[in-house]
Amino acid sequence: MQKGAFSASLEKSQSEKRLPAMLWQHRQGEPIGVYTTMREDDVGLYVEGKLALKTQLGAEAYELMKMGAVGGLSIGYVSRDDSYDRVTGVRTLKQIDLYEVSVVTFPANDAARVTGVKGLHAAQAAEANAVQSLINILRGVQ
């Protein structure tokens, strides 16, 4: 992957306010949450997201990620510009359209890993605080 390969796709996604999908094992019919942050950094593609914990699949993904049973990431994309070196056998992706980033058991790039999973209680507490804040706003309590 060439540095900058994600940039045009991410700019388009962000301008449309719709980041690529968070899927389970590349299955289009099995979304498990949403990405809240997605950018290209010096290492590659950096993502942060929120699992749909009130769904069966989101809760299962959370448990498996938390225990380390599943922790790979893999991208679904269409290549817009690439090259292939016949001597080395290396394909270089120069520009891609990114459609999804899946949580997978076996990532093609072993370095593509989930590096942190927040605790369920912290997520529930944040959600409860947000709901209480909304209730207070609706009641006119500041």
DSSP file with accessible surface (Angstrom, degrees, kcal/mol):
  #  RESIDUE AA STRUCTURE BP1 BP2  ACC     N-H-->O    O-->H-N    N-H-->O    O-->H-N    TCO  KAPPA ALPHA  PHI   PSI    X-CA   Y-CA   Z-CA
    1    1 A M              0   0  102      0, 0.0     2,-0.3     0, 0.0    93,-0.2   0.000 360.0 360.0 360.0 123.2    0.0    0.0    0.0
    2    2 A Q    >   -     0   0   91     91,-3.0     3,-2.2     1,-0.1     4,-0.2  -0.594 360.0 -97.9 -81.8 141.7    1.5    3.3   -1.1
    3    3 A K  T 3  S+     0   0  144      1,-0.3    -1,-0.1    -2,-0.3    39,-0.1  -0.363 113.2  28.2 -58.2 132.4    1.2    6.2    1.3
    4    4 A G  T >> S+     0   0   27     -3,-0.0     3,-0.8    -2,-0.0     4,-0.5   0.344  81.3 121.4  96.4  -4.4   -1.7    8.3    0.3
    5    5 A A  T <4 S+     0   0    0     -3,-2.2    91,-2.2     1,-0.2     4,-0.3   0.807  79.6  42.2 -63.0 -28.4   -3.6    5.5   -1.3
    6    6 A F  T 3> S+     0   0   10     -4,-0.2     4,-2.7    89,-0.2     5,-0.3   0.634  90.6  92.0 -88.5 -16.8   -6.6    6.0    1.0
    7    7 A S  H <> S+     0   0   51     -3,-0.8     4,-2.5     1,-0.2     5,-0.2   0.871  85.7  43.0 -57.3 -49.7   -6.7    9.8    0.9
    8    8 A A  H  X S+     0   0   37     -4,-0.5     4,-2.2     1,-0.2    -1,-0.2   0.926 117.0  48.0 -64.4 -41.8   -9.1   10.5   -2.0
    9    9 A S  H  > S+     0   0    9     87,-0.5     4,-2.6    -4,-0.3    -2,-0.2   0.920 113.1  47.4 -65.0 -42.9  -11.5    7.8   -0.8
   10   10 A L  H  X S+     0   0    8     -4,-2.7     4,-2.8     2,-0.2     5,-0.2   0.898 110.1  52.9 -67.3 -39.3  -11.5    9.1    2.8
   11   11 A E  H  X S+     0   0  132     -4,-2.5     4,-2.3    -5,-0.3    -1,-0.2   0.930 111.6  46.6 -60.1 -44.2  -12.0   12.7    1.6
   12   12 A K  H  X S+     0   0  126     -4,-2.2     4,-1.8    -5,-0.2    -2,-0.2   0.940 112.9  49.0 -63.4 -46.8  -15.0   11.7   -0.4
   13   13 A S  H  <>S+     0   0   13     -4,-2.6     5,-2.6     1,-0.2     4,-0.2   0.915 113.3  46.9 -59.1 -43.7  -16.4    9.6    2.5
   14   14 A Q  H ><5S+     0   0   94     -4,-2.8     3,-1.0     1,-0.2    -1,-0.2   0.880 109.4  52.9 -69.7 -35.6  -15.9   12.4    5.0
   15   15 A S  H 3<5S+     0   0   92     -4,-2.3    -1,-0.2     1,-0.3    -2,-0.2   0.840 112.6  45.8 -68.4 -29.8  -17.5   15.0    2.6
   16   16 A E  T 3<5S-     0   0   86     -4,-1.8    -1,-0.3    -5,-0.2    -2,-0.2   0.432 110.2-127.6 -87.3  -1.0  -20.5   12.7    2.3
   17   17 A K  T < 5S+     0   0  190     -3,-1.0     2,-0.3    -4,-0.2    -3,-0.2   0.873  76.4 111.5  53.9  42.1  -20.5   12.2    6.1
   18   18 A R      < -     0   0  167     -5,-2.6    -2,-0.2    -6,-0.1    -1,-0.1  -0.811  52.1-160.7-147.4 100.8  -20.6    8.5    5.6
   19   19 A L        -     0   0   44     -2,-0.3     3,-0.1    16,-0.3    16,-0.1  -0.399  39.8 -79.2 -77.5 158.8  -17.5    6.5    6.5
   20   20 A P        -     0   0   10      0, 0.0    15,-0.4     0, 0.0    80,-0.3  -0.132  61.7 -88.0 -54.8 155.5  -16.9    3.0    5.1
   21   21 A A  E     -a  100   0A  44     78,-1.9    80,-2.7    13,-0.1     2,-0.7  -0.248  24.4-134.6 -69.6 150.8  -18.9    0.1    6.7
   22   22 A M  E     +aB 101  33A  11     11,-0.7    10,-2.0    78,-0.2    11,-0.8  -0.940  39.0 177.3-102.8 109.8  -17.8   -1.9    9.8
   23   23 A L  E     -aB 102  31A  10     78,-1.0    80,-2.3    -2,-0.7     2,-0.6  -0.765  33.9-116.2-115.8 162.3  -18.5   -5.5    8.9
   24   24 A W  E >  S-aB 103  27A  24      6,-1.8     3,-2.2     3,-0.5    80,-0.2  -0.871  93.4 -24.6 -96.6 114.9  -18.0   -8.9   10.4
   25   25 A Q  T 3  S-     0   0   48     78,-2.8    -1,-0.2    -2,-0.6    79,-0.1   0.805 117.3 -63.6  55.0  35.5  -15.6  -11.1    8.4
   26   26 A H  T 3  S+     0   0   71      1,-0.2     2,-0.8    -3,-0.2    -1,-0.3   0.612  93.2 147.6  66.8  15.2  -16.4   -9.1    5.1
   27   27 A R  E X   -B   24   0A 125     -3,-2.2     3,-2.3     3,-0.2    -3,-0.5  -0.728  39.6-155.2 -87.1 112.9  -20.0  -10.2    5.2
   28   28 A Q  E 3  S+     0   0A 177     -2,-0.8    -1,-0.2     1,-0.3    -2,-0.1   0.777  92.4  53.1 -59.1 -29.7  -22.1   -7.4    3.6
   29   29 A G  E 3  S+     0   0A  73      1,-0.2    -1,-0.3    -5,-0.1    -2,-0.1   0.335  99.5  69.5 -88.2   8.3  -25.2   -8.4    5.5
   30   30 A E  E <   +     0   0A  65     -3,-2.3    -6,-1.8    -6,-0.1    -3,-0.2  -0.512  58.7 171.4-129.4  66.9  -23.5   -8.4    8.9
   31   31 A P  E     -B   23   0A  79      0, 0.0    -8,-0.2     0, 0.0    27,-0.2  -0.486  10.1-173.2 -69.6 145.2  -22.6   -4.9   10.0
   32   32 A I  E     -     0   0A   0    -10,-2.0    20,-3.0     1,-0.2     2,-0.3   0.355  57.9 -43.7-121.2   2.0  -21.4   -4.8   13.6
   33   33 A G  E     -BC  22  51A  16    -11,-0.8   -11,-0.7    18,-0.3     2,-0.3  -0.983  64.6 -79.5 166.0-159.9  -21.1   -1.1   14.3
   34   34 A V  E     - C   0  50A  91     16,-2.2    16,-3.2    -2,-0.3     2,-0.4  -0.968  29.8-119.6-136.0 151.2  -19.9    2.2   12.8
   35   35 A Y  E     - C   0  49A  21    -15,-0.4    14,-0.3    -2,-0.3   -16,-0.3  -0.746  21.5-177.7 -88.1 137.8  -16.6    3.9   12.4
   36   36 A T  E    S+     0   0A  81     12,-2.5     2,-0.4    -2,-0.4    13,-0.2   0.630  72.4  27.8-106.4 -23.2  -16.3    7.3   14.1
   37   37 A T  E     + C   0  48A  44     11,-2.0    11,-2.4     2,-0.0    -1,-0.3  -0.998  60.7 166.3-141.1 136.7  -12.8    8.1   13.0
   38   38 A M  E     + C   0  47A   2     -2,-0.4     2,-0.3     9,-0.2     9,-0.2  -0.921  14.9 141.9-153.6 123.1  -10.9    7.1    9.9
   39   39 A R  E     - C   0  46A 118      7,-2.5     7,-3.6    -2,-0.3     2,-0.5  -0.987  46.5-110.9-155.3 161.0   -7.7    8.6    8.7
   40   40 A E  E     + C   0  45A  47     -2,-0.3     5,-0.2     5,-0.2     2,-0.2  -0.836  40.9 172.6 -96.3 129.6   -4.4    7.7    7.1
   41   41 A D        -     0   0   54      3,-3.2     0, 0.0    -2,-0.5     0, 0.0  -0.535  52.4 -76.0-121.1-166.8   -1.3    8.2    9.3
   42   42 A D  S    S+     0   0  140      1,-0.2     3,-0.1    -2,-0.2   -39,-0.0   0.700 130.6  44.8 -67.8 -19.1    2.4    7.3    9.0
   43   43 A V  S    S-     0   0  142      1,-0.3     2,-0.3   -40,-0.0    -1,-0.2   0.809 121.1 -93.9 -92.6 -36.3    1.7    3.7    9.7
   44   44 A G  S    S+     0   0   23     -5,-0.1    -3,-3.2   -40,-0.0     2,-0.5  -0.952  79.8   2.3 158.3-136.9   -1.4    3.2    7.4
   45   45 A L  E     -C   40   0A  44     -2,-0.3     2,-0.5    -5,-0.2    -5,-0.2  -0.730  59.5-162.8 -88.4 125.7   -5.1    3.3    8.0
   46   46 A Y  E     +C   39   0A  69     -7,-3.6    -7,-2.5    -2,-0.5     2,-0.3  -0.918  13.8 177.4-108.7 130.4   -6.2    4.4   11.5
   47   47 A V  E     -C   38   0A  30     -2,-0.5     2,-0.3    -9,-0.2    -9,-0.2  -0.969  17.5-174.9-134.0 149.5   -9.7    3.7   12.5
   48   48 A E  E     +C   37   0A  89    -11,-2.4   -12,-2.5    -2,-0.3   -11,-2.0  -0.983  21.7 162.9-134.1 144.5  -11.9    4.1   15.6
   49   49 A G  E     -C   35   0A  42     -2,-0.3     2,-0.4   -14,-0.3   -14,-0.3  -0.904  35.1-117.0-152.4-179.9  -15.4    2.8   15.9
   50   50 A K  E     -C   34   0A 126    -16,-3.2   -16,-2.2    -2,-0.3     2,-0.2  -0.992  26.6-136.5-129.4 122.0  -18.4    1.9   18.0
   51   51 A L  E     -C   33   0A  29     -2,-0.4     2,-1.7   -18,-0.2   -18,-0.3  -0.522  23.2-117.4 -75.6 146.2  -19.8   -1.6   18.1
   52   52 A A    >   +     0   0   36    -20,-3.0     3,-1.8    -2,-0.2     7,-0.4  -0.625  39.4 177.4 -82.1  83.1  -23.5   -2.1   18.1
   53   53 A L  T 3  S+     0   0   51     -2,-1.7    -1,-0.2     1,-0.3     6,-0.1   0.674  70.6  63.2 -69.1 -17.1  -23.7   -3.7   21.5
   54   54 A K  T 3  S+     0   0  175     -3,-0.1     2,-0.3     4,-0.1    -1,-0.3   0.401  92.3  79.2 -89.2   4.0  -27.5   -4.0   21.5
   55   55 A T  S <> S-     0   0   66     -3,-1.8     4,-2.5   -23,-0.1     5,-0.2  -0.823  86.0-124.8-105.8 152.8  -27.3   -6.4   18.5
   56   56 A Q  H  > S+     0   0  150     -2,-0.3     4,-2.4     1,-0.2     5,-0.2   0.936 111.4  45.3 -60.1 -47.2  -26.5  -10.0   18.9
   57   57 A L  H  > S+     0   0   37      2,-0.2     4,-2.7     1,-0.2    -1,-0.2   0.904 112.9  50.0 -67.2 -39.9  -23.6   -9.8   16.3
   58   58 A G  H  > S+     0   0    0     -6,-0.4     4,-2.4     2,-0.2    -5,-0.2   0.915 112.3  47.7 -63.6 -41.4  -22.2   -6.6   17.8
   59   59 A A  H  X S+     0   0   37     -4,-2.5     4,-2.4    -7,-0.4    -2,-0.2   0.911 112.9  48.7 -66.4 -40.3  -22.2   -8.1   21.3
   60   60 A E  H  X S+     0   0   86     -4,-2.4     4,-2.5    -5,-0.2     5,-0.2   0.919 110.8  50.4 -65.2 -43.2  -20.6  -11.3   20.1
   61   61 A A  H  X S+     0   0    0     -4,-2.7     4,-2.7     1,-0.2     5,-0.3   0.925 109.8  51.8 -60.3 -42.9  -17.9   -9.3   18.2
   62   62 A Y  H  X S+     0   0   20     -4,-2.4     4,-3.0     1,-0.2     5,-0.2   0.945 110.9  46.5 -58.2 -50.2  -17.3   -7.3   21.4
   63   63 A E  H  X S+     0   0  109     -4,-2.4     4,-2.0     1,-0.2     6,-0.3   0.922 114.6  46.6 -61.0 -44.4  -16.8  -10.4   23.5
   64   64 A L  H  X>S+     0   0   57     -4,-2.5     5,-1.6     1,-0.2     6,-1.5   0.887 115.5  45.9 -68.2 -36.7  -14.5  -12.1   20.9
   65   65 A M  H ><5S+     0   0   26     -4,-2.7     3,-0.8    -5,-0.2    -2,-0.2   0.913 110.8  53.2 -70.1 -42.6  -12.4   -9.0   20.5
   66   66 A K  H 3<5S+     0   0  105     -4,-3.0    -2,-0.2    -5,-0.3    -1,-0.2   0.890 112.5  43.6 -60.9 -39.6  -12.2   -8.3   24.2
   67   67 A M  H 3<5S-     0   0  140     -4,-2.0    -1,-0.2    -5,-0.2    -2,-0.2   0.540 114.5-116.1 -85.4  -5.2  -10.8  -11.9   24.9
   68   68 A G  T <<5S+     0   0   60     -3,-0.8    -3,-0.2    -4,-0.5     3,-0.1   0.552  81.1 122.2  85.1   8.2   -8.5  -11.7   21.9
   69   69 A A  S   <S+     0   0   57     -5,-1.6     2,-0.4    -6,-0.3    -4,-0.2   0.837  84.1  23.7 -71.4 -31.4  -10.1  -14.5   20.0
   70   70 A V        +     0   0    9     -6,-1.5    -2,-0.3    -9,-0.1    -1,-0.2  -1.000  69.1 136.6-132.7 132.3  -10.7  -12.2   17.0
   71   71 A G        +     0   0   16     33,-0.7    43,-2.9    -2,-0.4     2,-0.2   0.325  32.5 113.9-162.2  14.4   -8.6   -9.1   16.5
   72   72 A G  E     -DE 104 113A   0     32,-2.1    32,-2.3    41,-0.2     2,-0.4  -0.538  45.5-150.3 -92.0 159.5   -7.6   -8.7   12.8
   73   73 A L  E     +D  103   0A  30     39,-2.1    36,-0.3    36,-0.3     2,-0.3  -0.978  15.0 178.2-126.3 144.8   -8.7   -5.9   10.5
   74   74 A S  E     -D  102   0A  26     28,-2.0    28,-3.3    -2,-0.4     2,-0.3  -0.996  18.8-132.1-147.2 143.7   -9.1   -6.3    6.7
   75   75 A I  E     -D  101   0A  42     -2,-0.3     2,-0.5    26,-0.2    26,-0.2  -0.718   1.7-151.1-103.6 148.5  -10.2   -3.8    4.0
   76   76 A G  E     +D  100   0A  14     24,-2.9    23,-2.8    -2,-0.3    24,-1.6  -0.973  40.4 143.1-110.6 125.8  -12.7   -4.2    1.2
   77   77 A Y  E     -D   98   0A  82     -2,-0.5     2,-0.4    21,-0.2    21,-0.2  -0.951  48.3-124.7-154.6 168.1  -11.8   -1.9   -1.7
   78   78 A V  E     -D   97   0A  59     19,-1.9    19,-2.7    -2,-0.3     2,-0.4  -0.996  34.6-124.7-120.9 130.5  -11.6   -1.4   -5.5
   79   79 A S  E     +D   96   0A  30     -2,-0.4    17,-0.2    17,-0.2     3,-0.1  -0.604  28.7 175.8 -76.6 129.6   -8.2   -0.4   -6.9
   80   80 A R  E    S+     0   0A 134     15,-3.2     2,-0.3     1,-0.4    16,-0.2   0.654  75.9   9.5-102.1 -26.0   -8.1    2.8   -8.9
   81   81 A D  E    S+D   95   0A  78     14,-1.9    13,-2.8   -76,-0.1    14,-2.0  -0.917  75.9 144.3-156.2 127.2   -4.4    2.9   -9.5
   82   82 A D  E     -D   93   0A  62     -2,-0.3     2,-0.3    11,-0.2    11,-0.2  -0.946  26.7-146.6-153.3 170.1   -1.8    0.2   -8.8
   83   83 A S  E     -D   92   0A  44      9,-2.0     9,-2.8    -2,-0.3     2,-0.4  -0.969   6.4-147.5-140.8 158.6    1.4   -1.3  -10.2
   84   84 A Y  E     -D   91   0A 135     -2,-0.3     2,-0.8     7,-0.2     7,-0.2  -0.994   6.3-150.4-132.5 124.3    2.9   -4.8  -10.3
   85   85 A D  E  >> -D   90   0A  75      5,-2.6     4,-2.5    -2,-0.4     5,-0.7  -0.851   6.3-165.0 -94.2 110.4    6.6   -5.5  -10.2
   86   86 A R  T  45S+     0   0  221     -2,-0.8    -1,-0.1     1,-0.2     5,-0.0   0.776  85.9  55.5 -68.4 -24.1    7.2   -8.7  -12.1
   87   87 A V  T  45S+     0   0  138      1,-0.2    -1,-0.2     3,-0.1    -2,-0.0   0.946 122.1  24.6 -73.7 -48.5   10.7   -9.1  -10.7
   88   88 A T  T  45S-     0   0   86      2,-0.1    -2,-0.2     0, 0.0    -1,-0.2   0.654  97.9-129.7 -90.8 -18.1    9.7   -8.9   -7.0
   89   89 A G  T  <5 +     0   0   40     -4,-2.5     2,-0.5     1,-0.2    -3,-0.2   0.710  58.9 143.6  75.1  21.2    6.1  -10.1   -7.4
   90   90 A V  E   < - D   0  85A  76     -5,-0.7    -5,-2.6     2,-0.0     2,-0.5  -0.820  39.3-155.6-102.5 128.2    4.9   -7.1   -5.4
   91   91 A R  E     - D   0  84A 118     -2,-0.5     2,-0.6    -7,-0.2    -7,-0.2  -0.884  10.0-157.5 -97.6 130.5    1.7   -5.3   -6.2
   92   92 A T  E     - D   0  83A  42     -9,-2.8    -9,-2.0    -2,-0.5     2,-0.6  -0.943   6.4-147.5-112.8 119.9    1.6   -1.7   -5.0
   93   93 A L  E     + D   0  82A  14     -2,-0.6   -91,-3.0   -11,-0.2   -11,-0.2  -0.776  21.0 173.2 -84.9 121.7   -1.8   -0.1   -4.4
   94   94 A K  E     +     0   0A  68    -13,-2.8     2,-0.3    -2,-0.6   -12,-0.2   0.745  68.5   7.9-101.0 -33.0   -1.5    3.7   -5.2
   95   95 A Q  E     + D   0  81A  79    -14,-2.0   -15,-3.2   -89,-0.1   -14,-1.9  -0.931  69.9 175.6-152.2 130.5   -5.2    4.7   -5.0
   96   96 A I  E     - D   0  79A   0    -91,-2.2     2,-0.6    -2,-0.3   -87,-0.5  -0.917  32.0-129.2-132.2 157.4   -8.2    2.8   -3.8
   97   97 A D  E     - D   0  78A  36    -19,-2.7   -19,-1.9    -2,-0.3     2,-0.5  -0.959  32.1-147.9-101.6 114.6  -11.9    3.3   -3.1
   98   98 A L  E     + D   0  77A   7     -2,-0.6   -21,-0.2   -21,-0.2     3,-0.1  -0.750  27.3 166.7 -89.8 123.1  -12.4    2.0    0.4
   99   99 A Y  E     -     0   0A 124    -23,-2.8   -78,-1.9    -2,-0.5     2,-0.3   0.734  61.5  -2.7-105.0 -32.8  -15.9    0.4    1.0
  100  100 A E  E     -aD  21  76A  21    -24,-1.6   -24,-2.9   -80,-0.3     2,-0.4  -0.994  45.1-147.6-158.9 155.8  -15.5   -1.4    4.3
  101  101 A V  E     -aD  22  75A   3    -80,-2.7   -78,-1.0    -2,-0.3     2,-0.3  -0.984  30.3-159.5-127.6 115.3  -13.1   -2.3    7.1
  102  102 A S  E     -aD  23  74A   0    -28,-3.3   -28,-2.0    -2,-0.4     2,-0.6  -0.729  20.9-128.7 -99.8 147.9  -13.9   -5.7    8.6
  103  103 A V  E     +aD  24  73A   4    -80,-2.3   -78,-2.8    -2,-0.3     2,-0.3  -0.828  45.9 175.9 -85.2 124.3  -13.1   -7.3   11.9
  104  104 A V  E     - D   0  72A   6    -32,-2.3   -32,-2.1    -2,-0.6   -33,-0.7  -0.909  43.4-132.6-133.7 161.3  -11.6  -10.7   10.9
  105  105 A T  S    S+     0   0   48     -2,-0.3   -34,-0.2     1,-0.3    -1,-0.1   0.902 102.8  28.4 -76.6 -44.1  -10.0  -13.7   12.4
  106  106 A F  S    S-     0   0  182    -34,-0.1    -1,-0.3   -36,-0.1     2,-0.1  -0.849  77.7-160.1-124.9  94.8   -7.2  -13.9    9.9
  107  107 A P        -     0   0   14      0, 0.0   -33,-0.1     0, 0.0     3,-0.1  -0.452  21.9-132.7 -73.4 146.4   -6.1  -10.6    8.4
  108  108 A A  S    S+     0   0  105      1,-0.2     2,-0.7   -35,-0.1   -34,-0.1   0.891 105.1  49.3 -62.8 -38.4   -4.1  -10.7    5.1
  109  109 A N  S >  S-     0   0  104    -36,-0.3     3,-2.4     1,-0.1   -36,-0.3  -0.895  80.1-155.7-102.0 109.8   -1.7   -8.2    6.7
  110  110 A D  T 3  S+     0   0  112     -2,-0.7    -1,-0.1     1,-0.3    -2,-0.1   0.717  91.3  62.3 -62.4 -18.0   -0.8   -9.6   10.1
  111  111 A A  T 3  S+     0   0   84      1,-0.1     2,-1.4    -3,-0.0    -1,-0.3   0.603  77.9  95.7 -81.6 -10.3    0.1   -6.1   11.4
  112  112 A A    <   +     0   0   30     -3,-2.4   -39,-2.1   -39,-0.1     2,-0.3  -0.652  61.9 149.1 -83.4  92.5   -3.5   -4.9   10.8
  113  113 A R  B     -E   72   0A  98     -2,-1.4     2,-0.4   -41,-0.2   -41,-0.2  -0.925  56.8-109.9-131.3 151.5   -4.8   -5.5   14.3
  114  114 A V        -     0   0   38    -43,-2.9     3,-0.1    -2,-0.3   -41,-0.0  -0.663  31.7-172.0 -71.6 126.9   -7.3   -4.1   16.8
  115  115 A T        +     0   0  146     -2,-0.4     2,-0.3     1,-0.3    -1,-0.1   0.522  61.3  17.6-105.5  -6.6   -5.2   -2.4   19.4
  116  116 A G        -     0   0   57      2,-0.0     2,-0.4     0, 0.0    -1,-0.3  -0.944  48.4-169.3-165.6 141.8   -7.8   -1.6   22.0
  117  117 A V        -     0   0   35     -2,-0.3     3,-0.1    -3,-0.1     2,-0.0  -0.977  27.8-134.1-132.0 116.1  -11.3   -2.5   23.1
  118  118 A K        -     0   0  176     -2,-0.4   -52,-0.1     1,-0.1    -2,-0.0  -0.357  34.0 -93.1 -68.7 152.5  -13.0   -0.3   25.7
  119  119 A G     >  -     0   0   28      1,-0.1     4,-1.9    -2,-0.0     5,-0.2  -0.287  25.3-125.6 -65.7 147.0  -14.8   -2.0   28.5
  120  120 A L  H  > S+     0   0   46      1,-0.2     4,-2.8     2,-0.2     5,-0.2   0.901 110.2  54.9 -60.1 -40.2  -18.5   -2.6   28.2
  121  121 A H  H  > S+     0   0  151      1,-0.2     4,-2.6     2,-0.2    -1,-0.2   0.901 106.6  50.6 -65.4 -37.4  -19.2   -0.8   31.5
  122  122 A A  H  > S+     0   0   59      2,-0.2     4,-2.3     1,-0.2    -1,-0.2   0.919 112.0  47.7 -64.8 -41.8  -17.4    2.3   30.2
  123  123 A A  H  X S+     0   0   39     -4,-1.9     4,-2.2     2,-0.2    -2,-0.2   0.922 113.5  47.4 -64.7 -43.1  -19.4    2.3   27.0
  124  124 A Q  H  X S+     0   0  101     -4,-2.8     4,-2.6     1,-0.2    -2,-0.2   0.901 111.7  50.7 -66.5 -38.6  -22.7    1.8   28.9
  125  125 A A  H  X S+     0   0   51     -4,-2.6     4,-2.5    -5,-0.2    -2,-0.2   0.916 110.2  49.2 -65.5 -41.6  -21.8    4.6   31.4
  126  126 A A  H  X S+     0   0   61     -4,-2.3     4,-2.2     2,-0.2    -1,-0.2   0.914 112.5  48.4 -63.5 -41.2  -21.1    7.0   28.5
  127  127 A E  H  X S+     0   0   76     -4,-2.2     4,-2.4     2,-0.2    -2,-0.2   0.925 111.1  49.9 -65.8 -42.5  -24.4    6.1   26.8
  128  128 A A  H  X S+     0   0   58     -4,-2.6     4,-2.7     1,-0.2    -2,-0.2   0.909 110.7  50.1 -63.1 -41.3  -26.3    6.5   30.1
  129  129 A N  H  X S+     0   0  108     -4,-2.5     4,-2.4     2,-0.2    -1,-0.2   0.893 110.4  50.0 -63.7 -40.2  -24.7   10.0   30.6
  130  130 A A  H  X S+     0   0   61     -4,-2.2     4,-2.1     2,-0.2    -2,-0.2   0.915 111.7  47.9 -65.0 -41.6  -25.6   11.0   27.1
  131  131 A V  H  X S+     0   0   78     -4,-2.4     4,-2.5     2,-0.2    -2,-0.2   0.934 112.2  49.1 -64.9 -43.6  -29.2    9.9   27.6
  132  132 A Q  H  X S+     0   0   90     -4,-2.7     4,-2.6     1,-0.2    -2,-0.2   0.909 109.6  52.2 -64.1 -39.0  -29.4   11.7   30.9
  133  133 A S  H  X S+     0   0   65     -4,-2.4     4,-2.3     2,-0.2    -1,-0.2   0.916 109.8  49.0 -61.7 -42.3  -27.9   14.9   29.3
  134  134 A L  H  X S+     0   0   99     -4,-2.1     4,-2.7     2,-0.2    -2,-0.2   0.927 110.6  50.4 -64.0 -42.5  -30.6   14.7   26.6
  135  135 A I  H  X S+     0   0   55     -4,-2.5     4,-2.1     1,-0.2     6,-0.2   0.932 110.6  50.0 -60.6 -44.4  -33.3   14.3   29.2
  136  136 A N  H  X>S+     0   0   50     -4,-2.6     5,-2.8     2,-0.2     4,-0.6   0.903 110.8  49.2 -62.1 -40.2  -32.0   17.3   31.1
  137  137 A I  H ><5S+     0   0  105     -4,-2.3     3,-1.0     1,-0.2    -2,-0.2   0.935 111.1  49.3 -64.5 -44.2  -31.9   19.4   27.9
  138  138 A L  H 3<5S+     0   0  136     -4,-2.7    -1,-0.2     1,-0.3    -2,-0.2   0.841 112.8  47.9 -64.8 -31.3  -35.5   18.4   27.0
  139  139 A R  H 3<5S-     0   0  180     -4,-2.1    -1,-0.3    -5,-0.2    -2,-0.2   0.547 116.2-115.2 -83.7 -10.2  -36.6   19.3   30.5
  140  140 A G  T <<5 +     0   0   57     -3,-1.0     2,-0.5    -4,-0.6    -3,-0.2   0.645  69.3 140.7  83.9  14.8  -34.8   22.6   30.4
  141  141 A V      <       0   0   76     -5,-2.8    -1,-0.3    -6,-0.2    -2,-0.1  -0.790 360.0 360.0 -91.4 126.8  -32.4   21.6   33.2
  142  142 A Q              0   0  199     -2,-0.5    -1,-0.1    -3,-0.1    -5,-0.0  -0.385 360.0 360.0-105.9 360.0  -28.9   22.8   32.5
